[in-house]
């Protein structure tokens, strides 16, 4: 049998989690390969890039759509489990779950609307269906990146607070702060000061320091929390701080940091995921494409 499309994988994947237990990606691959009666040749068939198998890629997309529809969830890193909604869906005994079926869930509709809005905004005016291959490639890349960012944030939310603190340190080091990982490892979760989770050097020489607040929250961060952090900065005679959260900031909080003397940078969940992708924290490169054009100078006589 050939490798099934990702929509055909959705229902069998959901049924794997029917027992209510946590399941890994590797386990689901083995069970799905058995379900679809795939040969080793089928399982190992590569995408055109040659960097990932087609079957594993399609399982990943099926899992993503089920998660966005709240049929599956990520209880911890690299694992998934079924939600109550997912159990209810299986009790209704559907013959197939695909993108059309998922339209009954508001979270899926919202997810797809955001995707469509982004694509429309990226299309040049009046270009319609006459997009060039380069433009289509850009749109496809952005869609993949946006979905990856959502997956990154889902996995971050599933990790422990201690892991999140280490993640923040590693990201800041990759961005050029704090010197080496070993030197920066003391930065978060060591000070014990109210309103401050840690301190990290602004540069490798330690000429200035930045105070950090790192909160793995689901609810929006309001102005009072930022005011508390700014107060803690004042108590340390510090003027620079970074407040990182997995959620978002209220408009009042965002406006407040523009009205104070201290330099406070707010990094919400969306920006955090983007920075992790940009600096290769928690993600790995699957493949890369290089666009080339004719070197007209070479052919000049």
Helices and strands as residue ranges (DSSP letters): H 6-16, G 17-19, E 23-24, H 25-35, H 40-43, H 54-68, E 72-73, E 79-82, H 84-91, G 101-104, H 106-122, H 133-158, H 161-174, H 181-184, E 198-201, E 209-215, H 223-235, E 240-245, H 251-256, E 263-267, H 269-278
